Amino acid sequence: MEGRLISDRYRLVSLLGKGGMGSVWLAEHTTLKTEIAVKLIDSELGKLPQPRARFLREAQLAARIKSAHVVQVYDHGVTSDGQPYIAMERLVGESLRERLLERDRLSRAQTAQIVSHVCRALARAHEAGLVHRDLKPENIFMAREAEGEIVKVLDFGVAKATDALSDSSIDPTRTGALLGTPYYMSPEQAQGLKSVDYRTDLWAMGVVVFECLTGVRPFSAEALGPLIGKILTGAIPPPTLAAPDARLSPEIDAWMARALARDPRARFASAKELAESFMVAAGTQESLGRDGSSRDVNEAARVSSVRNGDALSDTLGTKTLPLSELGGTMVMAPPQAAPLLQPAALPQPPAARSALPWIVAALVLGVLAVALTLVLLLLRRS
Protein backbone atom coordinates (compact mmCIF):
# COMPACT_ATOMS: atom_id res chain seq x y z
CA MET A 1 0.00 0.00 0.00
CA GLU A 2 2.90 2.40 0.68
CA GLY A 3 3.50 4.58 -2.37
CA ARG A 4 0.02 3.94 -3.73
CA LEU A 5 -1.48 6.94 -5.54
CA ILE A 6 -5.07 7.81 -4.65
CA SER A 7 -7.08 9.78 -7.24
CA ASP A 8 -3.86 10.99 -8.87
CA ARG A 9 -3.11 13.41 -6.02
CA TYR A 10 -2.67 11.63 -2.68
CA ARG A 11 0.36 9.37 -2.26
CA LEU A 12 0.23 6.99 0.73
CA VAL A 13 3.34 7.29 2.90
CA SER A 14 2.83 5.15 6.02
CA LEU A 15 0.09 3.47 8.03
CA LEU A 16 -1.12 5.54 11.01
CA GLY A 17 -3.68 3.10 12.39
CA LYS A 18 -6.36 0.50 11.72
CA GLY A 19 -9.91 0.15 12.96
CA GLY A 20 -13.07 -1.82 12.40
CA MET A 21 -14.08 0.13 9.29
CA GLY A 22 -10.66 0.40 7.67
CA SER A 23 -7.29 2.11 7.97
CA VAL A 24 -5.85 5.63 8.21
CA TRP A 25 -2.71 6.56 6.28
CA LEU A 26 -0.28 9.43 6.32
CA ALA A 27 -0.30 10.77 2.77
CA GLU A 28 1.25 13.54 0.72
CA HIS A 29 -0.65 15.81 -1.64
CA THR A 30 1.44 15.39 -4.77
CA THR A 31 0.83 18.94 -6.02
CA LEU A 32 0.79 20.99 -2.81
CA LYS A 33 3.45 18.84 -1.09
CA THR A 34 1.48 18.93 2.16
CA GLU A 35 0.81 16.10 4.60
CA ILE A 36 -2.74 14.89 5.07
CA ALA A 37 -4.46 11.80 6.45
CA VAL A 38 -6.36 9.44 4.17
CA LYS A 39 -8.96 7.08 5.59
CA LEU A 40 -9.64 4.00 3.47
CA ILE A 41 -12.61 1.74 4.06
CA ASP A 42 -11.83 -1.96 4.36
CA SER A 43 -11.79 -3.48 0.89
CA GLU A 44 -14.40 -6.13 1.77
CA LEU A 45 -16.71 -3.66 3.53
CA GLY A 46 -16.31 -1.33 0.59
CA LYS A 47 -18.18 -3.84 -1.56
CA LEU A 48 -21.30 -3.63 0.63
CA PRO A 49 -23.80 -0.82 0.04
CA GLN A 50 -24.55 0.09 3.67
CA PRO A 51 -20.91 0.44 4.86
CA ARG A 52 -20.16 2.49 1.74
CA ALA A 53 -23.15 4.73 2.43
CA ARG A 54 -22.17 5.14 6.08
CA PHE A 55 -18.61 6.02 5.06
CA LEU A 56 -19.88 8.69 2.66
CA ARG A 57 -22.27 9.97 5.32
CA GLU A 58 -19.40 10.32 7.81
CA ALA A 59 -17.56 12.57 5.38
CA GLN A 60 -20.67 14.63 4.60
CA LEU A 61 -21.58 15.17 8.25
CA ALA A 62 -18.06 16.05 9.41
CA ALA A 63 -17.66 18.48 6.51
CA ARG A 64 -20.78 20.36 7.65
CA ILE A 65 -19.30 21.30 11.03
CA LYS A 66 -17.18 24.43 10.86
CA SER A 67 -15.12 24.28 14.03
CA ALA A 68 -11.44 24.22 14.93
CA HIS A 69 -12.35 21.43 17.34
CA VAL A 70 -13.60 18.98 14.69
CA VAL A 71 -11.19 17.18 12.38
CA GLN A 72 -11.48 18.87 8.99
CA VAL A 73 -12.52 16.82 5.96
CA TYR A 74 -10.97 17.97 2.67
CA ASP A 75 -12.18 15.46 0.13
CA HIS A 76 -14.08 12.23 -0.47
CA GLY A 77 -13.91 9.91 -3.43
CA VAL A 78 -13.43 6.41 -4.75
CA THR A 79 -10.14 4.89 -5.87
CA SER A 80 -9.64 3.43 -9.31
CA ASP A 81 -10.42 -0.03 -7.93
CA GLY A 82 -13.63 1.11 -6.23
CA GLN A 83 -12.39 1.66 -2.66
CA PRO A 84 -13.95 4.74 -0.96
CA TYR A 85 -11.63 7.16 0.85
CA ILE A 86 -11.78 10.34 2.93
CA ALA A 87 -8.97 12.91 2.84
CA MET A 88 -8.70 14.91 6.07
CA GLU A 89 -6.31 17.01 8.11
CA ARG A 90 -3.39 15.18 9.64
CA LEU A 91 -3.31 15.37 13.44
CA VAL A 92 -0.21 15.04 15.60
CA GLY A 93 -0.68 14.16 19.25
CA GLU A 94 -2.56 11.51 21.18
CA SER A 95 -6.10 10.46 21.97
CA LEU A 96 -7.64 11.12 25.37
CA ARG A 97 -7.67 7.35 25.89
CA GLU A 98 -3.88 7.22 25.42
CA ARG A 99 -3.43 10.09 27.84
CA LEU A 100 -5.61 8.46 30.48
CA LEU A 101 -3.71 5.18 30.12
CA GLU A 102 -0.50 7.12 30.73
CA ARG A 103 -1.68 9.30 33.63
CA ASP A 104 -4.64 7.36 35.09
CA ARG A 105 -6.58 10.58 35.65
CA LEU A 106 -6.35 14.32 34.99
CA SER A 107 -6.51 17.45 37.11
CA ARG A 108 -9.56 19.69 37.19
CA ALA A 109 -7.79 22.31 35.05
CA GLN A 110 -6.80 19.78 32.40
CA THR A 111 -10.29 18.29 32.39
CA ALA A 112 -11.78 21.79 32.10
CA GLN A 113 -9.74 22.43 28.96
CA ILE A 114 -11.04 19.20 27.41
CA VAL A 115 -14.64 20.00 28.36
CA SER A 116 -14.35 23.52 26.94
CA HIS A 117 -12.92 22.41 23.59
CA VAL A 118 -15.15 19.36 23.12
CA CYS A 119 -18.26 21.35 23.98
CA ARG A 120 -17.34 23.94 21.35
CA ALA A 121 -17.37 21.11 18.80
CA LEU A 122 -20.63 19.67 20.17
CA ALA A 123 -22.29 23.09 20.15
CA ARG A 124 -21.45 23.55 16.45
CA ALA A 125 -22.60 20.01 15.65
CA HIS A 126 -25.89 20.44 17.50
CA GLU A 127 -26.47 23.80 15.79
CA ALA A 128 -26.03 21.97 12.46
CA GLY A 129 -28.61 19.38 13.50
CA LEU A 130 -26.09 16.62 14.22
CA VAL A 131 -25.79 14.31 17.24
CA HIS A 132 -22.44 12.50 17.59
CA ARG A 133 -23.76 9.48 19.58
CA ASP A 134 -20.33 7.90 20.10
CA LEU A 135 -18.41 10.42 22.19
CA LYS A 136 -15.66 8.65 24.15
CA PRO A 137 -11.95 9.11 24.97
CA GLU A 138 -10.96 7.25 21.79
CA ASN A 139 -12.79 9.89 19.72
CA ILE A 140 -11.28 12.87 21.54
CA PHE A 141 -7.84 13.83 20.21
CA MET A 142 -5.26 16.06 21.89
CA ALA A 143 -3.65 17.69 18.86
CA ARG A 144 -0.32 19.50 19.14
CA GLU A 145 -0.27 22.65 17.02
CA ALA A 146 2.02 25.66 16.75
CA GLU A 147 -0.24 27.72 19.05
CA GLY A 148 -0.42 24.96 21.69
CA GLU A 149 -2.61 21.98 22.35
CA ILE A 150 -6.12 21.90 20.92
CA VAL A 151 -8.73 19.21 21.51
CA LYS A 152 -10.61 17.82 18.52
CA VAL A 153 -13.60 15.49 18.18
CA LEU A 154 -13.23 12.61 15.72
CA ASP A 155 -15.44 10.06 13.98
CA PHE A 156 -18.92 11.22 13.07
CA GLY A 157 -19.53 7.82 11.49
CA VAL A 158 -22.50 7.05 13.75
CA ALA A 159 -23.78 10.63 14.02
CA LYS A 160 -27.50 11.31 13.68
CA ALA A 161 -28.75 14.03 11.35
CA THR A 162 -32.10 15.73 11.78
CA ASP A 163 -32.52 16.76 8.14
CA ALA A 164 -32.36 15.22 4.69
CA LEU A 165 -29.11 13.40 5.49
CA SER A 166 -30.97 11.24 8.01
CA ASP A 167 -31.97 8.73 5.34
CA SER A 168 -33.28 5.57 7.03
CA SER A 169 -31.51 3.44 4.45
CA ILE A 170 -28.19 4.97 5.54
CA ASP A 171 -28.76 5.75 9.20
CA PRO A 172 -28.30 2.44 11.06
CA THR A 173 -30.04 3.70 14.19
CA ARG A 174 -33.61 2.51 14.19
CA THR A 175 -35.97 1.88 17.07
CA GLY A 176 -34.79 -1.30 18.77
CA ALA A 177 -31.11 -0.99 17.80
CA LEU A 178 -28.16 -0.01 19.95
CA LEU A 179 -25.52 2.19 18.39
CA GLY A 180 -22.49 3.53 20.21
CA THR A 181 -20.01 2.37 22.83
CA PRO A 182 -21.80 0.76 25.81
CA TYR A 183 -19.81 2.46 28.59
CA TYR A 184 -20.78 5.93 27.34
CA MET A 185 -24.38 5.30 26.26
CA SER A 186 -27.15 7.39 27.75
CA PRO A 187 -30.16 5.49 29.16
CA GLU A 188 -32.29 6.40 26.14
CA GLN A 189 -29.54 5.28 23.78
CA ALA A 190 -29.09 2.02 25.72
CA GLN A 191 -32.80 1.34 25.24
CA GLY A 192 -32.47 1.81 21.49
CA LEU A 193 -35.02 4.62 21.42
CA LYS A 194 -35.52 6.50 18.16
CA SER A 195 -36.04 9.73 20.11
CA VAL A 196 -32.32 10.05 21.00
CA ASP A 197 -31.29 13.69 20.58
CA TYR A 198 -28.36 16.00 21.36
CA ARG A 199 -28.75 15.37 25.10
CA THR A 200 -27.27 11.89 24.66
CA ASP A 201 -23.96 13.65 23.83
CA LEU A 202 -24.22 15.63 27.07
CA TRP A 203 -24.59 12.38 29.05
CA ALA A 204 -21.53 10.92 27.27
CA MET A 205 -19.58 14.08 28.10
CA GLY A 206 -20.49 13.54 31.74
CA VAL A 207 -19.16 9.97 31.64
CA VAL A 208 -15.93 11.18 29.99
CA VAL A 209 -15.48 13.85 32.67
CA PHE A 210 -16.11 11.27 35.42
CA GLU A 211 -13.37 9.07 33.96
CA CYS A 212 -10.96 12.00 33.58
CA LEU A 213 -11.36 13.11 37.20
CA THR A 214 -11.52 9.72 38.93
CA GLY A 215 -9.65 7.30 36.64
CA VAL A 216 -12.65 4.93 36.53
CA ARG A 217 -15.96 4.83 34.70
CA PRO A 218 -19.21 5.39 36.63
CA PHE A 219 -20.68 2.10 35.39
CA SER A 220 -18.95 -1.25 35.00
CA ALA A 221 -20.07 -4.87 34.82
CA GLU A 222 -18.85 -8.25 33.64
CA ALA A 223 -21.18 -8.42 30.64
CA LEU A 224 -23.17 -6.17 28.34
CA GLY A 225 -26.60 -6.94 29.84
CA PRO A 226 -25.68 -6.05 33.45
CA LEU A 227 -23.80 -2.98 32.21
CA ILE A 228 -26.89 -1.65 30.46
CA GLY A 229 -28.93 -2.51 33.53
CA LYS A 230 -26.66 -0.32 35.65
CA ILE A 231 -26.89 2.51 33.14
CA LEU A 232 -30.68 2.33 33.31
CA THR A 233 -31.23 1.83 37.04
CA GLY A 234 -27.94 1.58 38.94
CA ALA A 235 -26.74 4.04 41.55
CA ILE A 236 -24.52 6.78 40.14
CA PRO A 237 -21.51 7.19 42.46
CA PRO A 238 -20.46 10.76 43.29
CA PRO A 239 -16.93 11.51 42.00
CA THR A 240 -15.84 12.48 45.53
CA LEU A 241 -16.53 8.90 46.66
CA ALA A 242 -15.13 7.27 43.51
CA ALA A 243 -11.77 9.03 44.02
CA PRO A 244 -11.49 10.28 47.63
CA ASP A 245 -7.82 11.20 47.24
CA ALA A 246 -8.52 13.44 44.24
CA ARG A 247 -9.87 16.15 46.56
CA LEU A 248 -12.87 16.90 44.39
CA SER A 249 -15.50 19.31 45.63
CA PRO A 250 -19.22 18.85 46.37
CA GLU A 251 -19.83 21.24 43.47
CA ILE A 252 -18.34 18.61 41.12
CA ASP A 253 -20.75 16.03 42.59
CA ALA A 254 -23.70 18.37 41.97
CA TRP A 255 -22.54 19.04 38.40
CA MET A 256 -22.18 15.31 37.74
CA ALA A 257 -25.65 14.58 39.13
CA ARG A 258 -27.12 16.91 36.53
CA ALA A 259 -24.91 15.75 33.64
CA LEU A 260 -25.89 12.13 34.35
CA ALA A 261 -29.57 12.75 35.04
CA ARG A 262 -31.48 9.81 33.61
CA ASP A 263 -34.33 12.03 32.47
CA PRO A 264 -32.89 14.00 29.51
CA ARG A 265 -35.04 17.00 30.50
CA ALA A 266 -33.13 17.29 33.78
CA ARG A 267 -29.71 17.53 32.09
CA PHE A 268 -28.00 20.71 30.99
CA ALA A 269 -29.89 22.57 28.28
CA SER A 270 -26.91 22.75 25.91
CA ALA A 271 -23.24 21.88 25.49
CA LYS A 272 -22.39 25.52 26.25
CA GLU A 273 -24.27 25.47 29.55
CA LEU A 274 -22.67 22.14 30.49
CA ALA A 275 -19.17 23.53 29.86
CA GLU A 276 -19.69 26.86 31.60
CA SER A 277 -21.24 25.13 34.62
CA PHE A 278 -18.24 22.82 34.82
CA MET A 279 -15.84 25.77 34.81
CA VAL A 280 -17.68 27.16 37.84
CA ALA A 281 -17.82 23.81 39.63
CA ALA A 282 -14.14 23.10 38.93
CA GLY A 283 -13.04 26.61 39.91
CA THR A 284 -11.25 27.34 36.61
CA GLN A 285 -11.19 30.43 34.44
CA GLU A 286 -11.59 28.74 31.06
CA SER A 287 -14.55 30.14 29.11
CA LEU A 288 -16.33 29.12 25.93
CA GLY A 289 -16.02 32.68 24.72
CA ARG A 290 -12.23 32.48 24.36
CA ASP A 291 -10.08 31.46 21.44
CA GLY A 292 -10.03 27.78 20.55
CA SER A 293 -6.33 27.27 21.25
CA SER A 294 -5.32 25.87 24.61
CA ARG A 295 -3.88 28.02 27.33
CA ASP A 296 -0.92 26.96 29.41
CA VAL A 297 -2.15 24.68 32.16
CA ASN A 298 0.50 24.44 34.85
CA GLU A 299 -1.42 22.22 37.24
CA ALA A 300 0.10 18.76 36.91
CA ALA A 301 -2.09 15.71 36.72
CA ARG A 302 -2.46 13.82 39.98
CA VAL A 303 -1.59 10.20 39.33
CA SER A 304 -3.75 7.59 40.93
CA SER A 305 -3.00 3.97 41.56
CA VAL A 306 -6.63 3.24 40.75
CA ARG A 307 -7.05 1.64 37.36
CA ASN A 308 -10.17 0.35 35.72
CA GLY A 309 -9.33 -3.30 35.59
CA ASP A 310 -12.79 -4.55 34.72
CA ALA A 311 -12.66 -7.38 32.23
CA LEU A 312 -15.97 -7.12 30.47
CA SER A 313 -16.15 -10.62 29.11
CA ASP A 314 -19.16 -12.82 29.44
CA THR A 315 -21.75 -14.30 27.19
CA LEU A 316 -24.82 -12.73 25.68
CA GLY A 317 -26.74 -15.64 24.28
CA THR A 318 -24.00 -17.76 22.74
CA LYS A 319 -21.58 -14.97 21.84
CA THR A 320 -18.60 -14.03 24.01
CA LEU A 321 -18.17 -10.28 24.39
CA PRO A 322 -14.59 -9.35 25.42
CA LEU A 323 -13.59 -5.92 26.65
CA SER A 324 -12.12 -4.95 23.30
CA GLU A 325 -15.49 -5.48 21.60
CA LEU A 326 -17.53 -3.70 24.23
CA GLY A 327 -15.15 -0.76 23.96
CA GLY A 328 -15.99 -0.27 20.30
CA THR A 329 -19.02 0.93 18.40
CA MET A 330 -21.71 -1.70 18.11
CA VAL A 331 -25.17 -2.20 16.65
CA MET A 332 -27.39 -4.84 18.23
CA ALA A 333 -30.85 -5.49 19.62
CA PRO A 334 -31.27 -4.06 23.15
CA PRO A 335 -32.28 -6.13 26.18
CA GLN A 336 -35.62 -5.60 27.86
CA ALA A 337 -35.13 -2.73 30.24
CA ALA A 338 -37.06 -0.93 32.92
CA PRO A 339 -38.45 2.51 32.00
CA LEU A 340 -36.28 5.50 32.66
CA LEU A 341 -36.28 6.56 36.27
CA GLN A 342 -37.12 10.09 37.28
CA PRO A 343 -33.96 11.91 38.34
CA ALA A 344 -33.25 12.41 41.99
CA ALA A 345 -33.29 15.96 43.28
CA LEU A 346 -29.98 17.68 42.72
CA PRO A 347 -27.95 18.42 45.85
CA GLN A 348 -28.56 21.97 47.01
CA PRO A 349 -26.31 24.01 49.30
CA PRO A 350 -27.75 24.51 52.77
CA ALA A 351 -29.74 27.69 53.17
CA ALA A 352 -27.86 30.43 54.99
CA ARG A 353 -29.24 31.15 58.47
CA SER A 354 -30.01 34.80 59.18
CA ALA A 355 -28.58 36.42 62.34
CA LEU A 356 -31.33 39.10 62.43
CA PRO A 357 -33.69 37.26 64.87
CA TRP A 358 -30.86 36.90 67.40
CA ILE A 359 -29.95 40.59 67.13
CA VAL A 360 -33.58 41.63 67.69
CA ALA A 361 -33.87 39.30 70.67
CA ALA A 362 -30.71 40.74 72.22
CA LEU A 363 -31.98 44.30 71.79
CA VAL A 364 -35.31 43.44 73.37
CA LEU A 365 -33.60 41.82 76.35
CA GLY A 366 -31.34 44.86 76.72
CA VAL A 367 -34.33 47.24 76.78
CA LEU A 368 -36.10 45.07 79.35
CA ALA A 369 -32.99 45.04 81.55
CA VAL A 370 -32.71 48.85 81.47
CA ALA A 371 -36.42 49.23 82.29
CA LEU A 372 -36.17 46.83 85.19
CA THR A 373 -33.17 48.72 86.58
CA LEU A 374 -35.07 52.03 86.46
CA VAL A 375 -38.08 50.51 88.22
CA LEU A 376 -35.88 49.20 91.05
CA LEU A 377 -34.21 52.60 91.46
CA LEU A 378 -37.58 54.32 91.72
CA LEU A 379 -38.82 51.82 94.28
CA ARG A 380 -35.73 52.39 96.49
CA ARG A 381 -36.19 56.20 96.43
CA SER A 382 -39.84 55.91 97.40
C-alpha positions, 0 to 999 in steps of 0.5 A, spaced: 500 500 500 505 504 501 506 509 495 500 507 492 497 513 488 489 515 490 485 519 485 492 521 482 493 526 487 494 523 494 500 518 495 500 513 501 506 514 505 505 510 512 500 506 516 497 511 522 492 506 524 487 501 523 480 500 525 473 496 524 471 500 518 478 500 515 485 504 515 488 511 516 494 513 512 499 518 512 499 521 505 502 527 501 498 531 496 502 530 490 501 537 487 501 541 494 506 537 497 502 537 504 501 532 509 494 529 510 491 523 512 487 518 508 482 514 511 480 508 506 474 503 508 476 496 508 476 493 501 471 487 503 466 492 507 467 497 501 463 492 496 457 492 501 452 498 500 450 500 507 458 500 509 459 504 503 453 509 504 455 510 512 462 512 510 460 517 505 455 519 510 461 520 515 464 525 510 458 529 509 456 530 516 463 532 518 464 536 513 458 540 515 461 542 522 465 548 521 469 548 528 477 548 529 475 542 534 472 537 529 477 534 524 477 537 517 474 533 511 478 535 505 475 530 500 471 524 499 472 519 493 473 512 490 479 509 488 480 506 481 479 499 484 472 502 487 475 503 494 472 509 498 476 514 501 476 520 505 482 525 505 482 529 512 487 534 516 493 530 519 493 530 526 499 530 531 498 528 538 494 523 542 487 520 543 484 522 550 484 514 551 492 514 550 493 520 555 488 516 560 492 510 560 498 514 561 496 518 567 490 514 570 486 521 571 487 528 569 486 534 574 480 539 574 484 544 570 486 539 564 479 536 564 476 543 564 480 544 557 477 538 554 470 539 556 471 547 553 474 544 547 469 538 546 463 542 547 465 547 542 465 542 537 458 539 540 455 546 540 457 547 532 454 540 531 448 540 535 447 547 531 447 543 524 442 538 527 447 533 528 448 528 534 455 525 535 452 518 539 459 515 540 463 520 544 468 517 548 476 518 549 478 514 543 474 519 539 477 525 543 484 527 540 489 532 543 492 535 537 499 538 538 499 545 534 504 551 533 499 555 538 499 549 543 494 543 544 487 543 541 482 538 543 478 535 537 472 530 536 473 525 531 469 520 527 462 522 526 460 515 522 455 514 527 452 521 528 445 522 527 442 528 522 435 531 523 434 533 516 435 530 509 441 526 510 438 522 516 436 517 510 433 511 514 436 506 508 443 509 511 442 511 518 443 504 522 439 507 528 432 505 528 428 503 534 430 497 537 437 498 535 443 499 539 448 504 536 455 507 540 459 504 545 456 501 551 460 504 557 458 511 554 451 510 552 445 514 555 439 510 558 435 512 552 440 510 547 441 504 551 434 502 550 435 503 542 429 509 542 428 513 536 427 519 540 435 520 542 437 527 541 443 532 542 442 530 550 445 523 549 452 527 547 451 531 554 450 524 558 456 521 554 460 528 556 459 527 563 461 519 563 468 522 559 469 527 565 467 522 570 473 518 567 478 523 567 477 526 574 476 519 577 480 514 573 474 509 573 468 509 569 461 510 573 458 504 570 462 497 570 459 490 569 462 483 567 457 483 561 453 487 556 446 486 559 448 487 566 452 494 564 446 496 560 442 494 567 446 499 571 446 505 566 438 504 566 437 503 574 444 503 577 446 508 583 450 513 580 456 514 584 459 521 586 466 523 584 468 524 591 466 517 593 469 514 587 476 518 588 477 520 595 484 522 594 482 526 588 480 532 593 474 533 588 469 538 591 461 537 592 460 542 586 463 537 582 458 532 585 452 536 583 454 538 576 455 530 575 448 529 578 445 533 573 450 531 567 448 524 568 440 525 570 437 519 567 431 524 564 434 527 559 429 534 560 433 534 567 440 535 564 443 541 561 440 545 556 446 545 551 453 543 550 455 551 552 451 550 559 454 544 560 461 547 559 460 553 563 457 550 569 463 545 569 468 551 569 464 554 575 464 547 579 471 546 577 473 553 579 477 554 573 477 560 568 476 557 562 470 560 558 467 558 551 467 565 549 475 564 548 479 562 542 479 555 541 487 554 542 489 551 549 492 556 554 498 553 558 495 549 564 501 548 569 497 544 574 500 537 573 495 531 573 495 527 579 496 520 578 492 515 581 493 507 583 486 506 581 485 503 574 479 500 571 481 493 571 474 490 569 474 485 564 468 485 560 467 478 558 461 474 558 456 471 554 450 474 551 446 468 548 452 464 545 456 470 543 462 471 548 463 479 548 470 481 550 472 488 553 475 490 546 469 489 543 464 492 548 469 498 547 468 499 540 461 501 536 456 496 536 449 495 533 445 490 536 438 489 539 437 491 546 435 487 552 428 488 555 429 494 560 425 498 565 423 505 563 427 510 565 427 513 572 425 520 574 432 523 576 433 524 583 433 531 586 440 535 585 444 536 591 442 543 594 447 548 598 444 549 605 440 555 606 444 560 609 441 562 616 439 569 618 442 572 624 437 578 624 432 574 629 438 573 634 440 581 634 432 583 635 432 578 641 438 581 644 436 588 643 429 586 646 432 583 652 437 589 653 431 594 653 427 590 658 434 590 663 434 597 662 427 598 664 427 593 670 433 597 673 429 604 672 423 601 676 428 598 682 431 605 682 424 608 683 422 603 688 428 604 692 427 612 692 420 611 694 
